[in-house]
Amino acid sequence: MKWKRGILYLLVPIVVFIMSSYMTINILLKTGGTVVCPDVRGQKVEDAKRLAEGRGLSIAVLRYEPRTDVPYGYITVQKPEANITIRKGRVVNVLVSEGPQQVGLPNVTNQLLEEAEATLKQKQLEVEKTVLVPHKKVGKVIAQIPKGDTKVLEGSGVTLFVGKDPQVYYLMPDTRSADITALSEEMDSKKIKYKISYTRDDSTLATGTKTAATPARVIFSGDDDVVINASGG
C-alpha cells in the first residue's frame, strides 16, 4: 500500500498544476475577451493601426519589402490571419511594401531597336511606345523619354524614337506625251514603284498615248505604286 500512497503523492501535484493552469488561462481569456482579427492587407499602416486599436489589438511592422505592384506604405502580409478569433491585446505583425525600387535608366540611343529592348529588359524596364521618325539612322534609337542615365522606378515604361527611311514626295508630271523608255528610266532612278499597263500585246511600244492612274500635278509618296497605261498611236 505504501507504493500506492507514493504514486498518489506524486500525481497530486501534477493534477493540481494542470487544473491551476487551465483555470488561469480560462480566467485570462474571460477577463481579456476575444475579437475577430481584422483584415488589414491593402491598407496603409496608419489606417490599420486605428482599426486594430478599435478592437483592442496593436500593429507591429516586421519589415518593409520591395514590391512593384503595391505602393509604398501599404500592408501586404499579416499574422495572425484575417477573420480568425484571437485574444484582445495581441499584436498583429505585418509586412509593408516599400514600393518599386529606383533603377538607373540606361542610355540606349544609337542602339538598334532589338538591342535597346534587351538592354531595358535587363533593368526590369519595358518599351512602352515606339515612335518611327524619318532619319538617316534607320532602325536605330535616335531619342528616348525619359532621358538616359537618370533614375526611374522599376517597371517603368520608356518611349523610344526610332529612325526610318525619310518619306519622299513627288509631283506627278503630265505623261500623255512622254517617251515610255525615258519615263521608266526616270522612275527607276528615283526608286519610284511603278507598273506600265499596255492595252495591246505589244510590250515594245515607245510612242502613243500614256495616262497615269495618279492625275498630273498631284503630289504622291515615293511608297505609292504608280500605274501608267500605255496605248499605241
ZAMAR-226388 format. One record per residue: x, y, z of N, C-alpha, C in turn. Coordinates in pm, whole numbers, plus 50000, padded with zeros to 5 digits. Layout:
N
XYZXYZXYZ;...
//
This chain:
233
500824987950000500005000050000500855012650000;502055011150055502925022950059503235028149920;503425018649827503755023049691502585030349626;501355026449662500195033449610500135047749662;500425048949795500425062449850501505071049786;502645064449756503735071949690503325076949553;502645068549479502175072749345501155083949359;500275082749458499255092949479499895106349511;500895105849604501595118249638502275124449516;502705116149422503375120949300502395126949201;501215120949192500225125649094499485138049139;499295139649270498505151049319499075164449274;500375166949288500915179849243500735182149093;500855171149016500705172548871499275176448836;498325169748898496915172848872496585187048915;497105190849031496855204449080497425214748982;498645212048929499285221348834498465222748706;497985211248656497185211748533495895219348554;495225216648663493955223548690494175238348713;495265241448781495565255548807495855263148678;496645256848589496965263048461495715265148378;494845254948376493615255948299492745267348349;492625268148482491775278648540492375292348514;493715293348520494375306248495494125310848351;494335301748256494125305148114492665308848089;491765301048151490345303648132489955317248187;490525320648304490225333648365490755344948278;491985343048225492585353348141491775355548014;491305344547956490515345847834489195352847861;488575349047974487295355348007487485369948043;488595372948112488855386848151489225395348031;490165390047947490635397847834489655398247720;488895387647697487945387047587488635383547457;487845380447358488365377147225487705386047121;488405387547009487895395546898488245388446768;487595392746661487935387646528489035396346470;490105389946428491245397446374490845404246243;491005417246232490595424246110491545421245994;491045423145874491865421545754492485435245722;493785436445744494455449345724495315449345598;495285438545522496055438145397495485448145297;496395455045229495975465145132495655478545194;495855479745326495605492445393496925499345429;496855512445443498015519745492498235516345639;499485517145683499825513445820499025521645921;498895534645897498175543345990496715539146004;496075535945891494675531745895494545518145965;495495509245939495455496046003495605497146154;496455506246198496655508046343495375512746409;494675522046346493415526946404492375515846409;492325507846303491355496946300491675486546408;492955483146422493355473146521493115478146664;493455490746688493265496346822491795496646860;490925498246762489495498146789488995484546835;489775474146810489405460646854490295455546967;491055464647025491905460747136493165453547094;493615456046971494825449746920495845460546885;497035456146849498055465646807498755460246682;499385469346609500085465846485501585467446505;502355457646457503815458546461504345455546320;505125464846267505715463046135507005455046149;507005442946091508205434646098509285439646005;508905442845881509885448045785509165453545662;509905461345585509435466445457510055457845346;509295455245241509785447045130509515453844997;510445452644902510255458744769509095452044696;508185460044641507075454744563506805464344447;506765458844326506475467244209504985469144189;504175460444252502725460744229501955467144344;502635471144451501945477044567502645490144603;501895501144616502515514044651503155513844788;503995523644813504705524844941503715526645056;504015519645168503255521745291502025513045306;501755504145211500565495545220500965481545269;500115475845352500385462745412500145451745310;501075442145304500965431145209500675417745277;501195415645398501025402845469500745405745616;499925397345679499655398945822499645385445892;500035385546019499965374046108499535378946244;498495373646308497625362746265496835366046137;496295355746075495495357545955494225365445987;493655371045884492415378745900491235369545929;490265375046001488955368646024489025356046111;490045355146197490065344346295489925350446435;489465342546529489245347546666490565347146744;490915358446802492135359346882491835367047010;492765366047103492585372847231492905387747218;492135395847286492415410147290493795412847346;494425423047296495755426547342496865420547258;496505411847165497535405647082498115415646982;499275412446935499955420646834499785414146698;499365422246600499245417346462500515421746388;501325412246351502555415146279502285416446130;502895426546067502625429045925503915431745848;503855428745718504885432845623504325444245540;505165453945510504715466045441505535468145314;504835472445210505515474945082506295488045088;507515487545036508275499945022508245504744877;507325498744798507135503044660508245497944569;508155501244441509195496944347510515503944374;511615497144342512935502744361513285512044245;514145521544272514645530144166515825523344098;515835524043966516935518243889517485528843794;518715526843754519335535943658518845532943518;518285542943451517795541143315518975542043218;519275531143147520405531543054520135540442934;521195545642878521095553642755521185544142636;520075542442564520035532742454520045539542317;520305552642312520375559342183521535553542102;521315553041972522255547541874522275532241873;521465526041959521345511441954520225507441858;520365495641798519255490241721518075487541814;516875488241760515685486841843515715473841923;516105462741860516135449941930517145450242045;518295456442023519305457542129518805466042244;518125477142210517605486142314516565479042400;515695471242338514675463842413515315453942510;516365447042465517055437442551517755444542667;518355456042640519045463642745518075468242853;516915473142811515925477942907515325466342988;515145454942924514575443342993515475438743106;516785439743088517715435943192517565444543317;517055456643300516865465943413515415465743464;514655455543424513245454543464512435466443413;512785471243294512065481943229511505476643098;510545483743042509935479142918509715490742822;509645487442693509365497642592507855499842590;507445511642634506025514842640505485518742503;506315525742424505855530442293507065532342202;506875529042074507915531141973507385540841868;508105551641848507695561841750508715561941637;508235559641514509115559741397509245573941344;510475578041325510775591741282511705591141161;511375598541052512295598740938513695603340980;514685594940955516055598141000517035589440923;518245594540911519265586940839519715574540915;519515574341048519875562441129518695552841130;518485546141020517325537341005517455525241098;516385522641176516355511141266517035513441399;517625525141420518315528041546517525538041631;517765537241762517115546641854517815560241843;517055570641811517635584041798517315592841920;516345588542000516005596042122515155587042212;515065590742341514265583142436513695592142542;512535588242595511885595242706511485584742810;511935586142936512845596242991514255594842932;515045605342954516415605242905517245594542975;518305590042908519185580142966520005585643082;520555576443161521405579843275520655587643382;519365584643399518565590443507517975579143590;517385582643705516765572843794515265572143766;514755559843750513325557843731512885546143818;511575544743836511045533743916511095520743837;511405510143905511455496943843510095493743780;510125488743658508885485543588508325496943506;509015508343506508555519843430508625517043280;507825524543204507835523443059508695534242997;509295531042884510175540342813509675541942669;509645554242622509275557042484510535558642400;510615551142291511785551742203511395557742068;512265566542020512095572341886513125565541795;512615558741693513455550441607513435556041465;514635556441405514745561841271514155552641164;513575558741064513065551240949513435558840822;513305552440709513615559040581512795571740567;513465582940530512725595440512511665593940402;510505599940423509425599240327509715609340215;509655604440090509915612939974508625614739897;508375627139851507165630139774507545635639637;506685632839539506925637239402505675643939347;505885652239247504785658539174504595650839044;503405645439028503135637138909503155645838783;504035642338683504085650138559502945646038464;502815653638356501855650038252502515639638162;502015627538167502665616438097502075613837958;501145621837917500455618637792501365618537669;502345626937669503235627537552504665623237586;504825617037700506175613137744506645600737671;507955599737655508565587737598508575577037705;508035565237675507865554937777509195550037831;510225549537743511545544837788512175554937883;512115567737845512675578237931511925579038063;510615577238056509795577738178510155566338273;510375554538219510765543038301512115545238367;513065550738290514395553138345514335563338459;513505573538442513375583638548512755577538674;511735569038655511105562538770512115553738843;512925546338765513935537438825514975545338902;515425556438845516465564438911515995570339043;514705573239051514145578939174513565568339266;513725555539227513245544239306511755545139335;511015549539234509555550139244508985536839197;508095531339277507455518739238506385521639133;506485515039019505535517838912505235505138833;504185506038755503785495038667503235500938539;503685495738427503185500238296502225489738242;501025494138215499995485138163499735488538016;499975478737926499775480737782498385475837742;497775483537654496435479837608496475469837494;497685467737436497855457637333498965448237378;499155437537308500185427837341501535431937290;501705444637259502985449637209503705456637323;504605449337391505285454937507506455463737469;506675465937341507795474337298507335488037253;506115491637287505605504737246506485515837303;506865525037217507635536637263506925549537232;505895548637155505135560737121503675558037148;502865568337140501435566937161501015574437285;499805571737333499235578837447499565571637576;500005579537677500285573937811499445581537913;498715574337995497955580638102498315573838234;498385581638340498735576438473497505576038561;497435565538646496325564638740496335576338836;497535581238869497665593338951497605605338858;496635614138877496505625538785497735634438784;497935641538673499055650838661498955662038764;500135666538808500265677538904499685674039043;499625661139074499195656539206500425651139280;500585654839406501715650339486501455636139535;502435627339521502295613639568503555609439642;503405599239728504525594439807505375584839727;506675584439759507565575039693507215560639723;506395558339828505975544839862504725540439785;504085550039717502875546639642503225539439512;502345530739467502505524039338501875532739229;502675535839127502195543939014501895534538898;500685535538844500285527438728500165536538606;500885532938500500855540738374500235531938267;499185536838207498525529838098499045535037965;499585526137881500155529937751499345523537639;499055531537537498335526437420499055531137294;499055522937188499745526437066499045537636991;499835545236915499265556236842499655555536696;
//
